[in-house]
Amino acid sequence: MGLRTQPFEKAGLVDGRSLQVSKISAELENINFVGLHALLLRIGICRTLAFPPVITVPCEKRLSANPIADAAEQAGFEALRTTSDHGADDEVLLRRLRPLSAERIKEIVIVTCDGKDFGPLLEDKAAAGIVVHWVGTKLPYPGDGRSRIGGRLEALIETKVFKFVDICDHLQELSLPHRHAGRRGSRMSIRP
């Protein structure tokens, strides 16, 4: 992973399971990982990443290849293959977040709707001077009509502890082009 020593860098992290929820809520058929990578770079003021953005990807023990991980890696992500059993996927991202300090990292861009697991640590990072950009959607999940952004996270967004970026404002960038257009890596996707 090896972090560079330049000051004022940004960290980009994607909770793959939450991205799937946001994708369904926003009625996106597939995710363009190239567009997602570009979005992580564009959010905020820092244009240099301390390390490749990371994304958790559900692993299937019976599969040797994982097309979602492959697509993410082709777009420049580090795909962290994990399960969601007992919060294992969140713990992988939390281990990446804990050592980040304001001495090196100016901004964190995180894609998740999980305020319960990530909120307290990111609140501490914000208090230490790191700007936290929280990417997700407040749209209700189809079927139950409830937003996946919880009350605690909503309060932190309202009080400006975190800068909220609605994924719905970037649907064109995150949508895949038609299958006949674009590079091979941009056609890969997360499918429901």
Rosetta constraint file for C-alpha pairs under 8 A:
AtomPair CA 1 CA 51 HARMONIC 6.62 0.50
AtomPair CA 2 CA 51 HARMONIC 7.33 0.50
AtomPair CA 3 CA 50 HARMONIC 5.57 0.50
AtomPair CA 3 CA 51 HARMONIC 5.96 0.50
AtomPair CA 4 CA 50 HARMONIC 6.06 0.50
AtomPair CA 4 CA 51 HARMONIC 7.69 0.50
AtomPair CA 5 CA 104 HARMONIC 7.30 0.50
AtomPair CA 6 CA 104 HARMONIC 7.09 0.50
AtomPair CA 7 CA 103 HARMONIC 7.10 0.50
AtomPair CA 7 CA 104 HARMONIC 4.93 0.50
AtomPair CA 7 CA 105 HARMONIC 6.87 0.50
AtomPair CA 7 CA 106 HARMONIC 7.83 0.50
AtomPair CA 8 CA 46 HARMONIC 6.65 0.50
AtomPair CA 8 CA 48 HARMONIC 7.85 0.50
AtomPair CA 8 CA 104 HARMONIC 5.90 0.50
AtomPair CA 8 CA 105 HARMONIC 5.48 0.50
AtomPair CA 8 CA 106 HARMONIC 4.85 0.50
AtomPair CA 8 CA 107 HARMONIC 7.73 0.50
AtomPair CA 9 CA 46 HARMONIC 5.96 0.50
AtomPair CA 9 CA 47 HARMONIC 7.31 0.50
AtomPair CA 9 CA 48 HARMONIC 5.24 0.50
AtomPair CA 9 CA 49 HARMONIC 5.44 0.50
AtomPair CA 9 CA 50 HARMONIC 5.37 0.50
AtomPair CA 9 CA 104 HARMONIC 6.41 0.50
AtomPair CA 9 CA 105 HARMONIC 4.94 0.50
AtomPair CA 9 CA 106 HARMONIC 5.66 0.50
AtomPair CA 9 CA 107 HARMONIC 6.83 0.50
AtomPair CA 10 CA 46 HARMONIC 6.04 0.50
AtomPair CA 10 CA 47 HARMONIC 7.37 0.50
AtomPair CA 10 CA 48 HARMONIC 6.17 0.50
AtomPair CA 10 CA 49 HARMONIC 4.81 0.50
AtomPair CA 10 CA 50 HARMONIC 5.74 0.50
AtomPair CA 10 CA 105 HARMONIC 5.46 0.50
AtomPair CA 10 CA 106 HARMONIC 5.85 0.50
AtomPair CA 10 CA 107 HARMONIC 4.67 0.50
AtomPair CA 10 CA 108 HARMONIC 5.59 0.50
AtomPair CA 10 CA 109 HARMONIC 7.39 0.50
AtomPair CA 11 CA 49 HARMONIC 5.76 0.50
AtomPair CA 11 CA 50 HARMONIC 5.87 0.50
AtomPair CA 11 CA 51 HARMONIC 6.82 0.50
AtomPair CA 11 CA 53 HARMONIC 6.66 0.50
AtomPair CA 11 CA 105 HARMONIC 6.98 0.50
AtomPair CA 11 CA 107 HARMONIC 6.43 0.50
AtomPair CA 11 CA 108 HARMONIC 4.79 0.50
AtomPair CA 11 CA 109 HARMONIC 6.18 0.50
AtomPair CA 12 CA 40 HARMONIC 6.25 0.50
AtomPair CA 12 CA 49 HARMONIC 7.34 0.50
AtomPair CA 12 CA 52 HARMONIC 7.51 0.50
AtomPair CA 12 CA 53 HARMONIC 4.54 0.50
AtomPair CA 12 CA 54 HARMONIC 6.51 0.50
AtomPair CA 12 CA 108 HARMONIC 5.97 0.50
AtomPair CA 12 CA 109 HARMONIC 4.82 0.50
AtomPair CA 12 CA 110 HARMONIC 5.89 0.50
AtomPair CA 13 CA 53 HARMONIC 5.53 0.50
AtomPair CA 13 CA 54 HARMONIC 4.91 0.50
AtomPair CA 13 CA 55 HARMONIC 5.94 0.50
AtomPair CA 13 CA 93 HARMONIC 7.20 0.50
AtomPair CA 13 CA 108 HARMONIC 7.82 0.50
AtomPair CA 13 CA 109 HARMONIC 6.36 0.50
AtomPair CA 13 CA 110 HARMONIC 4.83 0.50
AtomPair CA 13 CA 111 HARMONIC 6.34 0.50
AtomPair CA 14 CA 19 HARMONIC 7.19 0.50
AtomPair CA 14 CA 53 HARMONIC 7.59 0.50
AtomPair CA 14 CA 54 HARMONIC 6.07 0.50
AtomPair CA 14 CA 55 HARMONIC 4.47 0.50
AtomPair CA 14 CA 56 HARMONIC 6.55 0.50
AtomPair CA 14 CA 110 HARMONIC 5.73 0.50
AtomPair CA 14 CA 111 HARMONIC 4.63 0.50
AtomPair CA 14 CA 112 HARMONIC 6.49 0.50
AtomPair CA 15 CA 19 HARMONIC 6.14 0.50
AtomPair CA 15 CA 55 HARMONIC 5.92 0.50
AtomPair CA 15 CA 56 HARMONIC 5.53 0.50
AtomPair CA 15 CA 89 HARMONIC 7.59 0.50
AtomPair CA 15 CA 90 HARMONIC 7.18 0.50
AtomPair CA 15 CA 93 HARMONIC 7.53 0.50
AtomPair CA 15 CA 110 HARMONIC 7.70 0.50
AtomPair CA 15 CA 111 HARMONIC 5.93 0.50
AtomPair CA 15 CA 112 HARMONIC 5.27 0.50
AtomPair CA 16 CA 20 HARMONIC 6.27 0.50
AtomPair CA 16 CA 55 HARMONIC 5.87 0.50
AtomPair CA 16 CA 56 HARMONIC 4.88 0.50
AtomPair CA 16 CA 57 HARMONIC 5.56 0.50
AtomPair CA 16 CA 58 HARMONIC 7.60 0.50
AtomPair CA 16 CA 112 HARMONIC 7.88 0.50
AtomPair CA 17 CA 21 HARMONIC 6.59 0.50
AtomPair CA 17 CA 56 HARMONIC 7.51 0.50
AtomPair CA 17 CA 57 HARMONIC 7.56 0.50
AtomPair CA 17 CA 58 HARMONIC 7.75 0.50
AtomPair CA 18 CA 22 HARMONIC 6.18 0.50
AtomPair CA 18 CA 111 HARMONIC 7.38 0.50
AtomPair CA 18 CA 112 HARMONIC 4.98 0.50
AtomPair CA 18 CA 113 HARMONIC 5.60 0.50
AtomPair CA 18 CA 114 HARMONIC 7.10 0.50
AtomPair CA 19 CA 23 HARMONIC 5.94 0.50
AtomPair CA 19 CA 111 HARMONIC 6.71 0.50
AtomPair CA 19 CA 112 HARMONIC 6.33 0.50
AtomPair CA 19 CA 113 HARMONIC 7.96 0.50
AtomPair CA 19 CA 136 HARMONIC 7.65 0.50
AtomPair CA 20 CA 24 HARMONIC 6.30 0.50
AtomPair CA 20 CA 190 HARMONIC 7.12 0.50
AtomPair CA 20 CA 192 HARMONIC 7.45 0.50
AtomPair CA 21 CA 25 HARMONIC 6.19 0.50
AtomPair CA 21 CA 141 HARMONIC 7.43 0.50
AtomPair CA 21 CA 148 HARMONIC 7.94 0.50
AtomPair CA 22 CA 26 HARMONIC 5.97 0.50
AtomPair CA 22 CA 113 HARMONIC 7.71 0.50
AtomPair CA 22 CA 136 HARMONIC 6.28 0.50
AtomPair CA 22 CA 137 HARMONIC 5.94 0.50
AtomPair CA 22 CA 167 HARMONIC 7.55 0.50
AtomPair CA 23 CA 27 HARMONIC 6.02 0.50
AtomPair CA 23 CA 28 HARMONIC 5.12 0.50
AtomPair CA 23 CA 29 HARMONIC 7.34 0.50
AtomPair CA 23 CA 30 HARMONIC 7.50 0.50
AtomPair CA 23 CA 31 HARMONIC 7.46 0.50
AtomPair CA 24 CA 28 HARMONIC 6.12 0.50
AtomPair CA 24 CA 29 HARMONIC 7.59 0.50
AtomPair CA 24 CA 141 HARMONIC 7.17 0.50
AtomPair CA 24 CA 142 HARMONIC 7.54 0.50
AtomPair CA 24 CA 192 HARMONIC 7.67 0.50
AtomPair CA 25 CA 137 HARMONIC 7.64 0.50
AtomPair CA 25 CA 139 HARMONIC 5.97 0.50
AtomPair CA 25 CA 140 HARMONIC 6.18 0.50
AtomPair CA 25 CA 141 HARMONIC 4.87 0.50
AtomPair CA 25 CA 142 HARMONIC 6.21 0.50
AtomPair CA 26 CA 137 HARMONIC 7.57 0.50
AtomPair CA 26 CA 139 HARMONIC 6.94 0.50
AtomPair CA 26 CA 167 HARMONIC 7.83 0.50
AtomPair CA 26 CA 168 HARMONIC 6.21 0.50
AtomPair CA 26 CA 171 HARMONIC 7.98 0.50
AtomPair CA 28 CA 171 HARMONIC 7.43 0.50
AtomPair CA 28 CA 175 HARMONIC 6.57 0.50
AtomPair CA 29 CA 175 HARMONIC 7.47 0.50
AtomPair CA 29 CA 191 HARMONIC 6.86 0.50
AtomPair CA 29 CA 192 HARMONIC 7.96 0.50
AtomPair CA 30 CA 175 HARMONIC 6.27 0.50
AtomPair CA 30 CA 176 HARMONIC 6.22 0.50
AtomPair CA 30 CA 188 HARMONIC 7.92 0.50
AtomPair CA 30 CA 189 HARMONIC 4.95 0.50
AtomPair CA 30 CA 190 HARMONIC 5.39 0.50
AtomPair CA 30 CA 191 HARMONIC 5.73 0.50
AtomPair CA 31 CA 36 HARMONIC 7.67 0.50
AtomPair CA 31 CA 174 HARMONIC 5.58 0.50
AtomPair CA 31 CA 175 HARMONIC 5.63 0.50
AtomPair CA 31 CA 176 HARMONIC 6.19 0.50
AtomPair CA 31 CA 188 HARMONIC 7.57 0.50
AtomPair CA 31 CA 189 HARMONIC 4.93 0.50
AtomPair CA 31 CA 190 HARMONIC 5.68 0.50
AtomPair CA 32 CA 36 HARMONIC 6.25 0.50
AtomPair CA 32 CA 173 HARMONIC 7.52 0.50
AtomPair CA 32 CA 174 HARMONIC 4.99 0.50
AtomPair CA 32 CA 175 HARMONIC 5.51 0.50
AtomPair CA 32 CA 176 HARMONIC 4.96 0.50
AtomPair CA 32 CA 186 HARMONIC 5.56 0.50
AtomPair CA 32 CA 187 HARMONIC 6.72 0.50
AtomPair CA 32 CA 188 HARMONIC 6.86 0.50
AtomPair CA 32 CA 189 HARMONIC 6.19 0.50
AtomPair CA 33 CA 37 HARMONIC 6.02 0.50
AtomPair CA 33 CA 71 HARMONIC 6.89 0.50
AtomPair CA 33 CA 72 HARMONIC 5.69 0.50
AtomPair CA 33 CA 75 HARMONIC 5.75 0.50
AtomPair CA 33 CA 174 HARMONIC 7.29 0.50
AtomPair CA 33 CA 185 HARMONIC 7.87 0.50
AtomPair CA 33 CA 186 HARMONIC 6.36 0.50
AtomPair CA 33 CA 188 HARMONIC 7.50 0.50
AtomPair CA 33 CA 189 HARMONIC 7.23 0.50
AtomPair CA 34 CA 38 HARMONIC 6.29 0.50
AtomPair CA 34 CA 72 HARMONIC 7.89 0.50
AtomPair CA 34 CA 75 HARMONIC 4.88 0.50
AtomPair CA 34 CA 76 HARMONIC 7.75 0.50
AtomPair CA 34 CA 185 HARMONIC 7.46 0.50
AtomPair CA 34 CA 186 HARMONIC 5.73 0.50
AtomPair CA 35 CA 39 HARMONIC 6.09 0.50
AtomPair CA 35 CA 173 HARMONIC 5.29 0.50
AtomPair CA 35 CA 174 HARMONIC 5.19 0.50
AtomPair CA 35 CA 175 HARMONIC 7.86 0.50
AtomPair CA 35 CA 186 HARMONIC 7.95 0.50
AtomPair CA 36 CA 40 HARMONIC 6.30 0.50
AtomPair CA 36 CA 173 HARMONIC 7.44 0.50
AtomPair CA 36 CA 174 HARMONIC 5.88 0.50
AtomPair CA 37 CA 41 HARMONIC 6.51 0.50
AtomPair CA 37 CA 53 HARMONIC 7.52 0.50
AtomPair CA 37 CA 75 HARMONIC 6.84 0.50
AtomPair CA 37 CA 76 HARMONIC 7.14 0.50
AtomPair CA 37 CA 77 HARMONIC 7.39 0.50
AtomPair CA 38 CA 42 HARMONIC 6.18 0.50
AtomPair CA 39 CA 43 HARMONIC 6.14 0.50
AtomPair CA 39 CA 173 HARMONIC 7.87 0.50
AtomPair CA 40 CA 109 HARMONIC 6.47 0.50
AtomPair CA 41 CA 46 HARMONIC 7.60 0.50
AtomPair CA 41 CA 47 HARMONIC 5.68 0.50
AtomPair CA 41 CA 48 HARMONIC 7.37 0.50
AtomPair CA 41 CA 49 HARMONIC 7.45 0.50
AtomPair CA 42 CA 47 HARMONIC 6.82 0.50
AtomPair CA 43 CA 109 HARMONIC 7.44 0.50
AtomPair CA 43 CA 133 HARMONIC 7.60 0.50
AtomPair CA 44 CA 107 HARMONIC 7.35 0.50
AtomPair CA 44 CA 133 HARMONIC 7.48 0.50
AtomPair CA 46 CA 106 HARMONIC 7.40 0.50
AtomPair CA 46 CA 107 HARMONIC 7.11 0.50
AtomPair CA 49 CA 53 HARMONIC 7.51 0.50
AtomPair CA 50 CA 105 HARMONIC 7.47 0.50
AtomPair CA 52 CA 76 HARMONIC 6.54 0.50
AtomPair CA 52 CA 77 HARMONIC 5.62 0.50
AtomPair CA 52 CA 78 HARMONIC 6.07 0.50
AtomPair CA 53 CA 76 HARMONIC 7.41 0.50
AtomPair CA 53 CA 77 HARMONIC 5.07 0.50
AtomPair CA 53 CA 78 HARMONIC 6.13 0.50
AtomPair CA 54 CA 77 HARMONIC 5.44 0.50
AtomPair CA 54 CA 78 HARMONIC 4.66 0.50
AtomPair CA 54 CA 79 HARMONIC 5.90 0.50
AtomPair CA 54 CA 80 HARMONIC 6.83 0.50
AtomPair CA 55 CA 72 HARMONIC 7.75 0.50
AtomPair CA 55 CA 77 HARMONIC 6.66 0.50
AtomPair CA 55 CA 78 HARMONIC 6.34 0.50
AtomPair CA 55 CA 79 HARMONIC 5.11 0.50
AtomPair CA 55 CA 80 HARMONIC 5.93 0.50
AtomPair CA 56 CA 79 HARMONIC 5.94 0.50
AtomPair CA 56 CA 80 HARMONIC 4.71 0.50
AtomPair CA 56 CA 81 HARMONIC 5.95 0.50
AtomPair CA 56 CA 82 HARMONIC 6.58 0.50
AtomPair CA 56 CA 89 HARMONIC 6.26 0.50
AtomPair CA 56 CA 92 HARMONIC 7.80 0.50
AtomPair CA 56 CA 93 HARMONIC 7.62 0.50
AtomPair CA 57 CA 68 HARMONIC 7.05 0.50
AtomPair CA 57 CA 69 HARMONIC 6.17 0.50
AtomPair CA 57 CA 79 HARMONIC 6.30 0.50
AtomPair CA 57 CA 80 HARMONIC 5.88 0.50
AtomPair CA 57 CA 81 HARMONIC 4.88 0.50
AtomPair CA 57 CA 82 HARMONIC 6.13 0.50
AtomPair CA 57 CA 83 HARMONIC 7.80 0.50
AtomPair CA 58 CA 81 HARMONIC 5.88 0.50
AtomPair CA 58 CA 82 HARMONIC 5.40 0.50
AtomPair CA 58 CA 83 HARMONIC 5.34 0.50
AtomPair CA 58 CA 84 HARMONIC 7.17 0.50
AtomPair CA 59 CA 66 HARMONIC 7.34 0.50
AtomPair CA 59 CA 81 HARMONIC 5.20 0.50
AtomPair CA 59 CA 82 HARMONIC 5.27 0.50
AtomPair CA 59 CA 83 HARMONIC 5.86 0.50
AtomPair CA 60 CA 64 HARMONIC 7.96 0.50
AtomPair CA 60 CA 66 HARMONIC 7.69 0.50
AtomPair CA 65 CA 70 HARMONIC 7.78 0.50
AtomPair CA 66 CA 70 HARMONIC 6.09 0.50
AtomPair CA 67 CA 71 HARMONIC 6.02 0.50
AtomPair CA 67 CA 188 HARMONIC 7.31 0.50
AtomPair CA 67 CA 189 HARMONIC 7.98 0.50
AtomPair CA 68 CA 72 HARMONIC 6.19 0.50
AtomPair CA 68 CA 188 HARMONIC 6.94 0.50
AtomPair CA 68 CA 189 HARMONIC 6.18 0.50
AtomPair CA 68 CA 190 HARMONIC 6.02 0.50
AtomPair CA 69 CA 73 HARMONIC 6.05 0.50
AtomPair CA 69 CA 79 HARMONIC 5.41 0.50
AtomPair CA 69 CA 80 HARMONIC 7.89 0.50
AtomPair CA 69 CA 81 HARMONIC 7.46 0.50
AtomPair CA 70 CA 74 HARMONIC 6.13 0.50
AtomPair CA 70 CA 79 HARMONIC 7.92 0.50
AtomPair CA 71 CA 75 HARMONIC 6.40 0.50
AtomPair CA 71 CA 185 HARMONIC 5.62 0.50
AtomPair CA 71 CA 186 HARMONIC 7.49 0.50
AtomPair CA 71 CA 188 HARMONIC 5.18 0.50
AtomPair CA 71 CA 189 HARMONIC 6.88 0.50
AtomPair CA 72 CA 76 HARMONIC 6.56 0.50
AtomPair CA 72 CA 77 HARMONIC 5.30 0.50
AtomPair CA 72 CA 78 HARMONIC 7.31 0.50
AtomPair CA 72 CA 79 HARMONIC 6.42 0.50
AtomPair CA 73 CA 77 HARMONIC 4.73 0.50
AtomPair CA 73 CA 78 HARMONIC 5.81 0.50
AtomPair CA 73 CA 79 HARMONIC 6.12 0.50
AtomPair CA 74 CA 185 HARMONIC 5.65 0.50
AtomPair CA 75 CA 185 HARMONIC 6.42 0.50
AtomPair CA 75 CA 186 HARMONIC 7.40 0.50
AtomPair CA 80 CA 92 HARMONIC 7.80 0.50
AtomPair CA 82 CA 88 HARMONIC 6.81 0.50
AtomPair CA 82 CA 89 HARMONIC 5.67 0.50
AtomPair CA 82 CA 92 HARMONIC 7.97 0.50
AtomPair CA 83 CA 88 HARMONIC 6.01 0.50
AtomPair CA 83 CA 89 HARMONIC 5.82 0.50
AtomPair CA 84 CA 88 HARMONIC 5.22 0.50
AtomPair CA 84 CA 89 HARMONIC 5.00 0.50
AtomPair CA 84 CA 90 HARMONIC 7.59 0.50
AtomPair CA 85 CA 89 HARMONIC 7.66 0.50
AtomPair CA 87 CA 91 HARMONIC 6.21 0.50
AtomPair CA 88 CA 92 HARMONIC 6.34 0.50
AtomPair CA 89 CA 93 HARMONIC 6.83 0.50
AtomPair CA 90 CA 94 HARMONIC 6.12 0.50
AtomPair CA 90 CA 117 HARMONIC 7.17 0.50
AtomPair CA 90 CA 118 HARMONIC 7.94 0.50
AtomPair CA 91 CA 95 HARMONIC 6.07 0.50
AtomPair CA 92 CA 96 HARMONIC 6.69 0.50
AtomPair CA 93 CA 97 HARMONIC 6.25 0.50
AtomPair CA 94 CA 98 HARMONIC 6.03 0.50
AtomPair CA 94 CA 118 HARMONIC 7.21 0.50
AtomPair CA 95 CA 99 HARMONIC 7.54 0.50
AtomPair CA 96 CA 100 HARMONIC 7.53 0.50
AtomPair CA 97 CA 121 HARMONIC 7.99 0.50
AtomPair CA 98 CA 121 HARMONIC 7.42 0.50
AtomPair CA 100 CA 104 HARMONIC 7.46 0.50
AtomPair CA 100 CA 105 HARMONIC 6.52 0.50
AtomPair CA 101 CA 105 HARMONIC 5.84 0.50
AtomPair CA 101 CA 125 HARMONIC 7.47 0.50
AtomPair CA 101 CA 128 HARMONIC 7.84 0.50
AtomPair CA 101 CA 130 HARMONIC 7.71 0.50
AtomPair CA 102 CA 106 HARMONIC 5.89 0.50
AtomPair CA 102 CA 125 HARMONIC 7.69 0.50
AtomPair CA 102 CA 128 HARMONIC 6.43 0.50
AtomPair CA 102 CA 129 HARMONIC 5.96 0.50
AtomPair CA 102 CA 130 HARMONIC 5.54 0.50
AtomPair CA 105 CA 130 HARMONIC 6.71 0.50
AtomPair CA 106 CA 129 HARMONIC 7.50 0.50
AtomPair CA 106 CA 130 HARMONIC 5.06 0.50
AtomPair CA 106 CA 131 HARMONIC 6.27 0.50
AtomPair CA 107 CA 130 HARMONIC 5.32 0.50
AtomPair CA 107 CA 131 HARMONIC 4.64 0.50
AtomPair CA 107 CA 132 HARMONIC 5.80 0.50
AtomPair CA 107 CA 133 HARMONIC 7.38 0.50
AtomPair CA 108 CA 130 HARMONIC 7.00 0.50
AtomPair CA 108 CA 131 HARMONIC 6.30 0.50
AtomPair CA 108 CA 132 HARMONIC 4.88 0.50
AtomPair CA 108 CA 133 HARMONIC 6.08 0.50
AtomPair CA 109 CA 132 HARMONIC 6.06 0.50
AtomPair CA 109 CA 133 HARMONIC 4.71 0.50
AtomPair CA 109 CA 134 HARMONIC 6.12 0.50
AtomPair CA 109 CA 135 HARMONIC 7.15 0.50
AtomPair CA 110 CA 132 HARMONIC 7.59 0.50
AtomPair CA 110 CA 133 HARMONIC 6.34 0.50
AtomPair CA 110 CA 134 HARMONIC 5.27 0.50
AtomPair CA 110 CA 135 HARMONIC 5.92 0.50
AtomPair CA 111 CA 134 HARMONIC 6.15 0.50
AtomPair CA 111 CA 135 HARMONIC 4.53 0.50
AtomPair CA 111 CA 136 HARMONIC 5.92 0.50
AtomPair CA 112 CA 134 HARMONIC 7.20 0.50
AtomPair CA 112 CA 135 HARMONIC 6.34 0.50
AtomPair CA 112 CA 136 HARMONIC 5.77 0.50
AtomPair CA 113 CA 135 HARMONIC 7.87 0.50
AtomPair CA 113 CA 136 HARMONIC 5.74 0.50
AtomPair CA 113 CA 137 HARMONIC 7.44 0.50
AtomPair CA 113 CA 148 HARMONIC 5.93 0.50
AtomPair CA 113 CA 149 HARMONIC 5.27 0.50
AtomPair CA 113 CA 150 HARMONIC 7.83 0.50
AtomPair CA 114 CA 118 HARMONIC 6.27 0.50
AtomPair CA 114 CA 119 HARMONIC 7.56 0.50
AtomPair CA 114 CA 148 HARMONIC 7.69 0.50
AtomPair CA 114 CA 149 HARMONIC 6.93 0.50
AtomPair CA 114 CA 150 HARMONIC 7.64 0.50
AtomPair CA 115 CA 119 HARMONIC 4.54 0.50
AtomPair CA 115 CA 120 HARMONIC 7.94 0.50
AtomPair CA 115 CA 149 HARMONIC 6.95 0.50
AtomPair CA 115 CA 150 HARMONIC 6.47 0.50
AtomPair CA 115 CA 152 HARMONIC 6.85 0.50
AtomPair CA 115 CA 153 HARMONIC 5.01 0.50
AtomPair CA 116 CA 120 HARMONIC 7.46 0.50
AtomPair CA 116 CA 150 HARMONIC 7.66 0.50
AtomPair CA 116 CA 152 HARMONIC 7.51 0.50
AtomPair CA 116 CA 153 HARMONIC 7.54 0.50
AtomPair CA 118 CA 122 HARMONIC 6.08 0.50
AtomPair CA 119 CA 123 HARMONIC 5.82 0.50
AtomPair CA 119 CA 153 HARMONIC 6.65 0.50
AtomPair CA 120 CA 124 HARMONIC 6.38 0.50
AtomPair CA 121 CA 125 HARMONIC 6.36 0.50
AtomPair CA 122 CA 126 HARMONIC 6.10 0.50
AtomPair CA 122 CA 132 HARMONIC 7.08 0.50
AtomPair CA 123 CA 127 HARMONIC 6.22 0.50
AtomPair CA 123 CA 161 HARMONIC 7.03 0.50
AtomPair CA 123 CA 162 HARMONIC 7.89 0.50
AtomPair CA 124 CA 128 HARMONIC 6.26 0.50
AtomPair CA 125 CA 129 HARMONIC 6.60 0.50
AtomPair CA 125 CA 130 HARMONIC 5.55 0.50
AtomPair CA 125 CA 131 HARMONIC 7.86 0.50
AtomPair CA 125 CA 132 HARMONIC 7.74 0.50
AtomPair CA 126 CA 130 HARMONIC 4.78 0.50
AtomPair CA 126 CA 131 HARMONIC 5.69 0.50
AtomPair CA 126 CA 132 HARMONIC 6.22 0.50
AtomPair CA 126 CA 161 HARMONIC 6.76 0.50
AtomPair CA 126 CA 162 HARMONIC 7.48 0.50
AtomPair CA 131 CA 162 HARMONIC 7.20 0.50
AtomPair CA 131 CA 163 HARMONIC 7.72 0.50
AtomPair CA 132 CA 161 HARMONIC 7.77 0.50
AtomPair CA 132 CA 162 HARMONIC 5.21 0.50
AtomPair CA 132 CA 163 HARMONIC 6.17 0.50
AtomPair CA 133 CA 162 HARMONIC 5.87 0.50
AtomPair CA 133 CA 163 HARMONIC 4.69 0.50
AtomPair CA 133 CA 164 HARMONIC 5.83 0.50
AtomPair CA 133 CA 165 HARMONIC 6.70 0.50
AtomPair CA 134 CA 162 HARMONIC 6.29 0.50
AtomPair CA 134 CA 163 HARMONIC 5.94 0.50
AtomPair CA 134 CA 164 HARMONIC 4.83 0.50
AtomPair CA 134 CA 165 HARMONIC 5.94 0.50
AtomPair CA 135 CA 164 HARMONIC 5.96 0.50
AtomPair CA 135 CA 165 HARMONIC 4.66 0.50
AtomPair CA 135 CA 166 HARMONIC 5.89 0.50
AtomPair CA 135 CA 167 HARMONIC 6.17 0.50
AtomPair CA 136 CA 149 HARMONIC 7.95 0.50
AtomPair CA 136 CA 164 HARMONIC 7.57 0.50
AtomPair CA 136 CA 165 HARMONIC 6.54 0.50
AtomPair CA 136 CA 166 HARMONIC 5.39 0.50
AtomPair CA 136 CA 167 HARMONIC 5.32 0.50
AtomPair CA 137 CA 147 HARMONIC 7.81 0.50
AtomPair CA 137 CA 148 HARMONIC 7.85 0.50
AtomPair CA 137 CA 149 HARMONIC 7.33 0.50
AtomPair CA 137 CA 165 HARMONIC 7.94 0.50
AtomPair CA 137 CA 166 HARMONIC 5.12 0.50
AtomPair CA 137 CA 167 HARMONIC 5.65 0.50
AtomPair CA 137 CA 168 HARMONIC 6.69 0.50
AtomPair CA 138 CA 147 HARMONIC 5.37 0.50
AtomPair CA 138 CA 148 HARMONIC 6.91 0.50
AtomPair CA 138 CA 149 HARMONIC 6.04 0.50
AtomPair CA 138 CA 166 HARMONIC 7.46 0.50
AtomPair CA 139 CA 146 HARMONIC 7.77 0.50
AtomPair CA 139 CA 147 HARMONIC 5.55 0.50
AtomPair CA 139 CA 148 HARMONIC 7.91 0.50
AtomPair CA 140 CA 144 HARMONIC 7.53 0.50
AtomPair CA 140 CA 145 HARMONIC 4.73 0.50
AtomPair CA 140 CA 146 HARMONIC 4.52 0.50
AtomPair CA 140 CA 147 HARMONIC 4.08 0.50
AtomPair CA 140 CA 148 HARMONIC 6.98 0.50
AtomPair CA 141 CA 145 HARMONIC 5.39 0.50
AtomPair CA 141 CA 146 HARMONIC 5.61 0.50
AtomPair CA 141 CA 147 HARMONIC 5.91 0.50
AtomPair CA 141 CA 148 HARMONIC 6.99 0.50
AtomPair CA 149 CA 153 HARMONIC 6.34 0.50
AtomPair CA 149 CA 154 HARMONIC 6.43 0.50
AtomPair CA 150 CA 154 HARMONIC 6.09 0.50
AtomPair CA 151 CA 155 HARMONIC 6.16 0.50
AtomPair CA 152 CA 156 HARMONIC 6.39 0.50
AtomPair CA 153 CA 157 HARMONIC 6.17 0.50
AtomPair CA 154 CA 158 HARMONIC 6.11 0.50
AtomPair CA 155 CA 159 HARMONIC 6.15 0.50
AtomPair CA 156 CA 160 HARMONIC 6.25 0.50
AtomPair CA 156 CA 161 HARMONIC 5.30 0.50
AtomPair CA 156 CA 162 HARMONIC 6.26 0.50
AtomPair CA 157 CA 161 HARMONIC 5.99 0.50
AtomPair CA 157 CA 162 HARMONIC 5.19 0.50
AtomPair CA 157 CA 163 HARMONIC 6.44 0.50
AtomPair CA 157 CA 164 HARMONIC 6.19 0.50
AtomPair CA 165 CA 169 HARMONIC 7.85 0.50
AtomPair CA 166 CA 170 HARMONIC 7.60 0.50
AtomPair CA 167 CA 171 HARMONIC 6.69 0.50
AtomPair CA 170 CA 174 HARMONIC 6.22 0.50
AtomPair CA 171 CA 175 HARMONIC 5.80 0.50
AtomPair CA 176 CA 186 HARMONIC 6.83 0.50
AtomPair CA 176 CA 187 HARMONIC 6.12 0.50
AtomPair CA 176 CA 189 HARMONIC 7.81 0.50
AtomPair CA 177 CA 181 HARMONIC 5.99 0.50
AtomPair CA 177 CA 182 HARMONIC 6.61 0.50
AtomPair CA 177 CA 186 HARMONIC 7.85 0.50
AtomPair CA 177 CA 187 HARMONIC 7.07 0.50
AtomPair CA 178 CA 182 HARMONIC 7.94 0.50
AtomPair CA 179 CA 187 HARMONIC 6.51 0.50
AtomPair CA 182 CA 186 HARMONIC 6.29 0.50
AtomPair CA 182 CA 187 HARMONIC 7.04 0.50
AtomPair CA 183 CA 187 HARMONIC 6.84 0.50
AtomPair CA 184 CA 188 HARMONIC 7.26 0.50
